Amino acid sequence: MKPELATRFHQLHADGLLLLANAWDAGTARLAQAAGAQAVATSSAAVAWAHGWPDGDALPAELVLQTARAVAGAVDLPLSVDIEGGYSDDPARVGALVAQLIAAGAVGINIEDGAGDPALLAAKIAAARRAALACGVDLFINARTDVWLRGLAPPPQRVAEALARAARYRAAGASGLFAPGITDGDEIAALAGDCGLPLNVLAWTGLPDAARLRALGVRRLSAGSAISEAMQGLVLGMMRQFLASGSLQGGDTAPLDYRAVQALMARR
């Protein structure tokens, strides 16, 4: 792990808006870098699907580590790994996984509360921070709260609930707050202004555009699993067409030819 990548990743959250086109393996990380990405972040759902597993803390942690090693070896950008809920309810085991991810080359993680107790996520964040300190890495811990995504509070109370969780996660050592599902401009402004952490939102129907998000105080915008979902749909459609007719006529998106993909994947 290169310490300067951790420093750079923190700096990318200091101002402006960091856009992350989430990857799921070394190849898609290469594509993200070729497209102009400033950093690479994995999508837990996309990584799970790439290995033939469902999303939702089901993927074996060793496959997450394998993905992190492969991605870190494929690009020279800061890498953040989505670890869902840490793949364990034991904070000590989460801390051990974080140490392994840092050794694999990660300088950031996403870790979520889901439908669980915020106190448990705070304990996991604290364990992750201790592990990072022991490794000598300023790990960017992006704490995801599912207040909007899972409807954990009535609409009038969503911001207050998210702010209460943000305060707890910040005290435990979080570096950023991720609130997927939030789309209302007033709620975004209130959360960004008062959470005390760089705010990350998810590309979502009804979300303000990037310029507006920047003005509202958002510092990070993630594609999440959307790019993987589009790819899965395209591949499934082409496979069905080929098996039915022997034709490889795709949709409206022009494929990369063999030489173009080879050039992108060439090792430096």
Secondary structure, 3 states (H helix, E strand, C coil): CCHHHHHHHHHCCCCCCEEECCECCHHHHHHHHHCCCCCEEECHHHHHHHCCCCCCCCCCHHHHHHHHHHHHHHCCCCEEEECCCCCCCCHHHHHHHHHHHHHHCCCEEEEECCCCCHHHHHHHHHHHHHHHHHHCCCCEEEEECCCCCCCCCCHHHHHHHHHHHHHHHHHHCCCEEECCCCCCHHHHHHHHHHCCCCEEEECCCCCCCHHHHHHHCEEEEECCCHHHHHHHHHHHHHHHHHHHHCCCCCCCCCCCCHHHHHHHHCCC
